[in-house]
Amino acid sequence: MANSTLEYASTIFMRMVSDDNGSDFFVGSVLASTWVFLRGLVTWDNFWKLSALTLILVNLKVFPFIYHLRILNAVRFVLRSQRPKRDVTPEQLFQPLITSSKACLMEIDVLGHKSNSTYFADTDVARAHLITTMFGNGIAKIRGSTTMNGLSGKPSSQFTVALGAVSCTFKKELSPYETYDMWTRILSWDDKWVYIVTHFVTRGSKIGPQHCSLYPHQDRQRRPKDGKPKVASPIKGTTATNGPTQSPIRASTLSKIVFKNGRITIRPQEMLEASNLLPKSGRDATAGGKQTSALREAIEAERLRGLQQASLLANQIGLENEFRGDVALGRHYDGFGIEGVVATLAQLGKLSPYQLI
């Protein structure tokens, strides 16, 4: 019945688009051929295959092993062949590195916006980009250089970067498929930890850096058609001309990391010096002593200022002392698995009094 209907529609379609005129007949033949092709292509079997392929493509970000591939894309900057053409300097120590992403459908929660838990996976990727870019030279020195397969030149080297803690402050939601930038930079450091902050900024806010110091060629690539560069807003909540403004920052994460060589902790000061991110002091200082001294003082002042914010995360190490294991309210099942799904739906539909706990 369906096939006969499609054949009848095809015949009517050809009569409508063709007449005695040769050109019209040619156009009609092309359109009719297209119709026949689409009729054979759009079947229920192909429809489900196309739907599954579309679902994968629009949610590729959250599929298995894609997260690992995103991390690998960041780690590759440890390799000498993948590093920027110019080294990062002490003047760039607190400058942010921007990475972009998008909130795909499978990252959306029941409230219709990007799920809170997914911010941490994005932070992992952005943080990996910053660490490998900023500390590439230091990592190479400690590991004894790197090769294309990532193996260390020193068999005894067991260098790694460990995440100690991460917290997130949410300000406003991100909508489905909304594109956003992650501005990640070094906030501060102490005797053990390096503190890194990541800001989630909406792409539609038209906020951008006035200059890309590590990749100058990106200034030309990202310049608008009118020739005027984007203006980096101080994000203070007000402007001199327009009064109150809406901050483009949707969330901010704070992480603390530690550098390890086996079980030995590498102090941040040592790692920064190995990466040439601190001005040289003492006998190694160059002739421009006053400028070097001023830069060293400015870096220390910024470190102490950032440490005030970082202390909020640093002091959470005592949270484990708040564990209470003597008396509990009980135990709930998280609803995972076939049994959990069936039991949850049955309870919501009042089909079963059975409580899976």
VOBA-565182 format. One record per residue (C-alpha): residue in one letter; x, y negated, z. Coordinates in pm, whole numbers, padded with zeros to 5 digits, always signed. Layout:
N
AXYZ...
This chain:
357
M+00000+00000+00000A+00279-00241+00096N+00487-00161-00214S+00188-00207-00448T+00116-00544-00285L+00476-00657-00334E+00472-00544-00700Y+00147-00733-00761A+00294-01047-00596S+00606-01011-00809T+00397-00994-01128I+00194-01301-01034F+00514-01484-00942M+00667-01414-01285R+00353-01536-01463M+00358-01860-01261V+00722-01945-01333S+00742-01841-01700D+00582-01971-02020D+00661-01997-02390N+00941-02245-02329G+01279-02070-02337S+01440-02262-02054D+01139-02215-01830F+01140-01846-01911F+01509-01824-01816V+01445-01998-01484G+01148-01773-01425S+01358-01464-01496V+01624-01573-01248L+01370-01646-00978A+01190-01320-01046S+01515-01126-01024T+01592-01299-00696W+01249-01210-00565V+01297-00842-00659F+01640-00840-00491L+01507-00993-00172R+01210-00756-00177G+01447-00460-00178L+01678-00618+00079V+01422-00723+00337T+01306-00390+00474W+01239-00298+00835D+01561-00100+00846N+01768-00391+00714F+01574-00636+00928W+01682-00466+01249K+02040-00439+01127L+02044-00809+01036S+01890-00899+01371A+02153-00697+01559L+02435-00855+01355T+02296-01204+01419L+02270-01131+01793I+02634-01023+01800L+02759-01323+01604V+02577-01585+01812N+02688-01416+02138L+03035-01300+02037K+03188-01491+02326V+03049-01251+02591F+03098-00919+02412P+03350-00663+02548F+03719-00751+02510I+03649-01099+02368Y+03743-01245+02706H+04076-01061+02688L+04131-01192+02337R+04068-01548+02457I+04324-01500+02735L+04572-01353+02486N+04523-01656+02264A+04634-01871+02559V+04922-01648+02673R+05079-01658+02326F+05208-02009+02401V+05469-01848+02626L+05641-01726+02311R+05902-01966+02177S+05763-01941+01825Q+05417-02047+01947R+05514-02340+02171P+05460-02703+02074K+05737-02860+01868R+05822-03093+02155D+05873-03001+02521V+05649-03130+02796T+05818-03410+02993P+05776-03534+03351E+05573-03828+03218Q+05313-03577+03096L+05296-03378+03419F+04945-03487+03520Q+04798-03521+03170P+04507-03288+03084L+04495-03023+02816I+04160-02998+02637T+04002-02670+02527S+03655-02634+02379S+03378-02378+02414K+03004-02333+02374A+02729-02195+02597C+02598-01893+02404L+02259-01731+02459M+02380-01447+02682E+02539-01700+02918I+02201-01862+02987D+02029-01783+03318V+01658-01759+03402L+01637-02138+03436G+01739-02193+03075H+02089-02332+03118K+02447-02202+03140S+02476-01962+03432N+02689-02079+03722S+02897-01761+03722T+03014-01814+03362Y+03201-02132+03448F+03470-01926+03617A+03546-01720+03304D+03583-02039+03102T+03807-02180+03373D+04031-01873+03346V+04085-01941+02976A+04143-02315+03018R+04381-02256+03309A+04580-01999+03110H+04624-02252+02828L+04756-02514+03070I+04994-02280+03255T+05156-02139+02942T+05186-02484+02785M+05324-02666+03088F+05545-02390+03231G+05654-02217+02909N+06021-02310+02949G+06028-02215+03317I+05864-01879+03250A+06119-01807+02977K+06409-01886+03212I+06279-01662+03490R+06183-01376+03258G+06503-01404+03060S+06325-01535+02746T+06033-01362+02577T+05988-01151+02269M+05696-01103+02034N+05574-00802+02230G+05582-01002+02552L+05852-00790+02715S+06104-00953+02943G+06469-00980+02852K+06549-00896+03215P+06445-00540+03307S+06430-00640+03674S+06201-00941+03614Q+05843-00893+03736F+05717-01245+03684T+05347-01304+03717V+05095-01576+03799A+04833-01495+04063L+04507-01678+04130G+04458-01748+04500A+04117-01918+04499V+03875-02108+04281S+03570-02318+04357C+03321-02502+04138T+03110-02812+04191F+02805-02837+03965K+02670-03176+03866K+02438-03119+03568E+02339-02822+03354L+02471-02727+03011S+02201-02636+02759P+02204-02328+02531Y+02463-02359+02253E+02576-02697+02381T+02941-02759+02298Y+03165-02885+02576D+03531-02961+02640M+03733-02841+02938W+03984-03100+03055T+04242-02911+03262R+04539-03061+03441I+04770-03019+03739L+04618-03187+04042S+04889-03129+04302W+05111-02869+04467D+05251-02779+04808D+05517-02536+04931K+05336-02234+04783W+05039-02325+04565V+04983-02524+04247Y+04637-02680+04233I+04466-02713+03896V+04144-02901+03821T+03915-02840+03523H+03636-03078+03423F+03354-02960+03194V+03271-03255+02968T+02991-03260+02711R+03106-03305+02353G+02816-03536+02272S+02938-03792+02526K+03198-03914+02270I+03462-03921+02542G+03810-03847+02415P+04174-03929+02485Q+04311-04247+02334H+04629-04059+02244C+04747-03697+02231S+05104-03714+02361L+05200-03349+02299Y+05027-03314+01962P+05044-03660+01798H+04916-03526+01464Q+04580-03459+01632D+04529-03835+01661R+04496-03857+01283Q+04280-03545+01259R+04025-03656+01518R+04004-04025+01421P+03645-04124+01325K+03558-04249+00979D+03538-04608+01104G+03904-04584+01209K+03830-04667+01570P+03962-04410+01821K+03742-04272+02094V+03771-04448+02427A+03857-04253+02740S+03613-04358+03010P+03731-04386+03372I+03404-04211+03476K+03340-04440+03771G+02964-04457+03723T+02955-04818+03600T+03086-05025+03313A+03163-05392+03296T+02894-05463+03037N+02626-05201+03061G+02602-05141+03436P+02532-04786+03559T+02633-04507+03323Q+02568-04135+03315S+02881-03929+03373P+02955-03678+03095I+03108-03438+03349R+02881-03139+03399A+03096-02943+03648S+03443-02943+03803T+03646-02642+03914L+03947-02638+04145S+04193-02347+04133K+04510-02264+04318I+04776-02040+04166V+05107-01899+04286F+05410-01790+04084K+05557-01453+04174N+05865-01255+04077G+05770-00918+04213R+05686-00978+04578I+05898-01292+04593T+05710-01622+04582I+05854-01886+04352R+05804-02229+04504P+05620-02478+04281Q+05913-02719+04314E+06146-02458+04167M+05903-02373+03888L+05855-02737+03797E+06229-02796+03786A+06285-02484+03574S+06022-02617+03333N+06188-02962+03321L+05873-03124+03458L+06043-03317+03738P+06298-03599+03698K+06651-03492+03776S+06795-03615+04101G+07137-03647+04261R+07440-03581+04042D+07223-03463+03755A+07046-03799+03727T+07118-03994+03410A+07235-04352+03376G+06877-04484+03393G+06871-04434+03767K+06608-04697+03846Q+06359-04565+03591T+06417-04208+03704S+06371-04306+04066A+06052-04497+03987L+05914-04200+03794R+06000-03963+04079E+05821-04188+04327A+05515-04217+04102I+05495-03837+04066E+05521-03789+04441A+05252-04050+04505E+05019-03878+04259R+05095-03540+04413L+05006-03663+04762R+04690-03827+04633G+04579-03507+04461L+04671-03302+04766Q+04393-03472+04959Q+04139-03317+04721A+04330-02988+04704S+04320-02953+05083L+03949-02871+05054L+04045-02546+04881A+04366-02487+05072N+04185-02483+05407Q+03943-02211+05294I+04201-01944+05368G+04043-01910+05712L+03706-01802+05571E+03791-01435+05626N+03780-01501+06000E+03409-01574+05962F+03330-01213+05871R+03079-01049+06106G+03043-00673+06078D+02863-00570+06395V+02495-00625+06306A+02337-00667+05959L+01985-00737+05835G+01992-00428+05617R+02084-00334+05259H+01931-00422+04921Y+01993-00267+04582D+02093-00514+04310G+01858-00362+04051F+02132-00240+03819G+02086+00074+03608I+01779+00248+03465E+01641+00338+03807G+01680-00018+03929V+01512-00171+03622V+01218+00072+03631A+01171+00030+04006T+01184-00351+03983L+00928-00367+03702A+00702-00121+03881Q+00712-00329+04199L+00644-00654+04015G+00354-00494+03830K+00219-00342+04155L+00239+00000+03995S+00445+00151+04273P+00505+00070+04641Y+00848+00233+04618Q+01124-00002+04731L+01468+00078+04594I+01706-00032+04869
